[in-house]
Amino acid sequence: MPSPKLSTSLDQGGAPTGAPTKITQGSQTKGGIGESTLRPDGILKVTGEFAYSSDMWHEDMLWGQILRSTVAHAEIVSLDTSEALATPGVYAVMTYDDLPTEVKNYGLEIQDTPVLAHGKVRHHGEPVAIVAADHPETARRAAAKIKVEYRELPVITDEASATAPDAILVHENRDDHHIGHVPHPNVVHRQPIVRGDADRAAGRADVIVKGEYTFGMQDQAFLGPESGLAVPEEDGGVHLYIATQWLHSDLRQIAPVLGLPENKVRMTLAGVGGAFGGREDLSMQIHACLLALRTGKPVKIVYNRFESFFGHVHRHPAKLYYEHGATRDGKLTHVRCRIVLDGGAYASASPAVVGNASSLGIGPYVVDDVDIEAIALYTNNPPCGAMRGFGAVQACFAYEAQMDKVAKELGLDPVEFRRRNAMEQGTLLPTGQPVDSPAPVAELLRRVSAMPLPPERQWESSEGADVRQLPGGLSNTTHGEGVVRGIGYAVGIKNVGFSEGFDDYSTARVRMEVIAGEAVATVHTAMAEVGQGGVTVHAQIARTELGVAQVTIHPADTQVGSAGSTSASRQTYVTGGAVKNACELVREKVLETGRRRFGTYHPAWATAELLLEGGKVVTDGGEVLADLVDVLGEEAVEVEAEWRHRPTEPFDLRTGQGNGHVQYSFAAHRAVVEVDTELGLVKVIELACAQDVGKALNPLSVVGQIQGGTTQGLGVAVMEEIIVDPKTAKVRNPSFTDYLIPTILDTPTIPVDVLELADDHAPYGLRGIGEAPTLSSTPAVLAAIRNATGLELNRTPVRPEHLTGTA
Amino acid sequence: MRVNFTVNGRPQEADDVWEGESLLYVLRERLGLPGSKNACEQGECGSCTVRLDGVPVCSCLVAAGQVEGREVVTVEGLADYARDRAEKGCARGACGGEAPSGTSLDEARNWQARGSDSQTGEGTELSPVQQAFIDAGAVQCGFCTPGLLVAADEMLERNPNPTDADIREALSGNLCRCTGYEKIMDAVRLAAARQGEAV
């Protein structure tokens, strides 16, 4: 934008009464988009004052506790709460029989999840009863006194047991809208995608490479546990302070179970300690509200880490079967794949995860002949649903392993082979949808491979080996003996926003008024700030659009329309778009007011393109017309408006064809690892990333997102996996002692190269960025370990026994 | 039982404490100091890190009764604690020379927190490491931040010029799920550099 110049026109002669005053040199508004402004909640977060959901406190509050099933699949023969209820300090014990209305289930898409178990439990850790008491330990002990007698049923744990002709049905009497097109009632959803003729194309292939891959169950492992405070209100309603990803989605599921109209369930976002998909589904929301309404007292529920592992869905573990063909000159002929996702006991987001896994199943490559199938199973394993990357992660792990295998067969460099097949703008996805914005897949690979490599044997120093730089670290397991280095590459494609015809809108309310002699904007949305920095970006957008310095971010609640979910890399795009749109509407109103008040004083009010900058109304030529303080006067201008991105359409249920996606996000990684081949220990030395972000609204936050996503991908490459006993379907490692996430010692340096190629369909040209780095990180690390060891490694995470041959 | 101890320089008395309660529970639920976080309650994540007589500990693993008569510093008192240390000329860690605590018990006892009535956080005085976490983008969801700040501040007190390997080793008991640790490394390096400049 041009820098506004000093306006002189209004200073000449005696200013008429009512003319704008305080005219000074205009300036572009500071702290707008493109700058690395600091988080508005940063100070509160570093001083410990920021109120997370588990910090909520209320005079006279009770503590809620959930009793969960100790077995995975069983009929409940009897349930006796009398002893628990008789415990001093206990105010209420509730079971299925105490639910107040006919609505006893909830769910994101399919309402198949019981609020409390009814005669049957379908997975380990399913809620059976809830207790409220005056001390958390009293509540825990009372819950332990509830007597539940189970009659165990056989467990469904994989595709074979789920789809056997005589398999027990995890859900009897399904009536959801997927039942008509699935091959078995234990399949939640099936999406085939067929384009071209894979059989015929296979005939052209000089090499055909097949692979079978396994992706382990990953946990979001957000640090802030599921928690919240439900406060009964005088009108018979309830006010819930909650950590969630989507207030209005929660509200729609909570209110019917409570038998309350939605306006009597007030929801306010409490501080959210991370989410990563794990807060899309309800956890303790309904339980806290039920206990609060039953006891008439505020009820707080905070899961501990053990319970948190049972309290939210996980990333779908998957089996993936791939066949790639290529010609001698390094061009892919066809891809066939079958992706089997384990959705566990309840549907959660499984149908949409299937849509992603299938439609993005071959990766960011040009392949005209494809035959893809993805399904999600109902089993008695823990329910799986949303996690960062959402179906695209599992596929990327497999197709990138395949790309390396094909390159090896052809004797081509893996980066060069990818480059020859890289998607670009105009490429058709397997769904037939054209990619109509930049798709710099080859460029990202070029950038990431052009970065300088970290030095070899960096553990060597004059004082001997620094074991902290070696696999095994301070365990002092090697001084370099048996350590080999490997390098691996991967690239991925992630859709941005909710796909397949979903009405994916957001709402923003923006207000502008003069406070203490300064024009100030207030932005009110229901967007869940979960750490991603949406609040930072909203303030930046308001500054850019409204030219004010001060922006107040109103707490997120249900007093404003839905913002949609903080998921699918969508909030900066969609709620950012809504804030931009509302600001533009406010700006129009402000300019109308200005024209009304001051239009006669300067012809530019009528003729020029007008902007708000530096607290002033300026022409696009930079001439200052008025101070916003004078334009607004006593008036407050407020607009609430919904905003939508381009509509999408469902995938055809037989062919998978359809313009299902809104936007794409691309990232590439290069991993450098060192492996102690004797002990099977891996140290990731560096994990470089290049990503196209369209437009970096806040570069500091963008890099932070990329590094955080990269690290979650690293975690599932070498350590993170929820272990479910295949015989009992019970979770074996629900703790941070046994479920490992990367520490600062496990995490390498993560150099990031940010590319900004605008997507003209999106606000400011931006791309959603949060998920793409989680995709390619994992296969890059696996590729590097394969490169170091020569092993095939068809599963993730890789454990020491896979590297030492002792598995 | 009743527990008497000092938190952020102020004598505190907690009544009706059940024997099984942790220091973390007493700080959060009885003393109104929720800054120390409850992310795993088994000593794996470091979110509840406080200093007990100067030593960083996971407050979830300390029984409340164990702190009788002792000194606790939480994230809420970090800014005052750091200022007090700086005013005594210990900003380069000189006062951490002899003991692992870095601050002698007498010094800690003589130190008093100042009140703060900030609602928005604006105008709040911050310790160098707190400011560096904000400036470097080391805060996302922020749940790990209080524990990391206490741990990082203690490390910088002991070791004012840490290498990257030193930083990683010192902070290896603090899990962060959002940042990938790179910005946390930047923040600690920044705090160390500013600390060096200030002297």
Interface residues (C-beta under 8 A of the other chain):
Chain A: S36 L38 R39 D41 G42 I43 L44 K45 V46 T47 G48 E49 F50 A51 Y52 S54 D55 W57 H135 E137 Q220 A221 F222 L223 G224 P225 G271 V272 G273 G274 A275 F276 V302 N304 R305 D466 R468 Q469 L474 V530 G531 Q532 G533 L700 S701 V703 G704 Q707 G708 G709 T710 T711 Q712 S735 F736 T737 I741 P742 T743 I744 L745 T747 T749 I750
Chain B: W18 G20 E21 R28 E29 G32 L33 P34 G35 S36 K37 N38 A39 C40 E41 Q42 E44 C45 S47 T74 V75 E76 L78 A79 S116 S118 T120 G121 E122 T124 L126 Q130 Q131 F133 I134 D135 G137 V139 Q140 C141 G142 F143 C144 T145 P146 L149 A165 I167 R168 E169 L171 S172 G173 N174 L175 C176 R177 C178 T179 G180 Y181 E182 K183 I184 M185
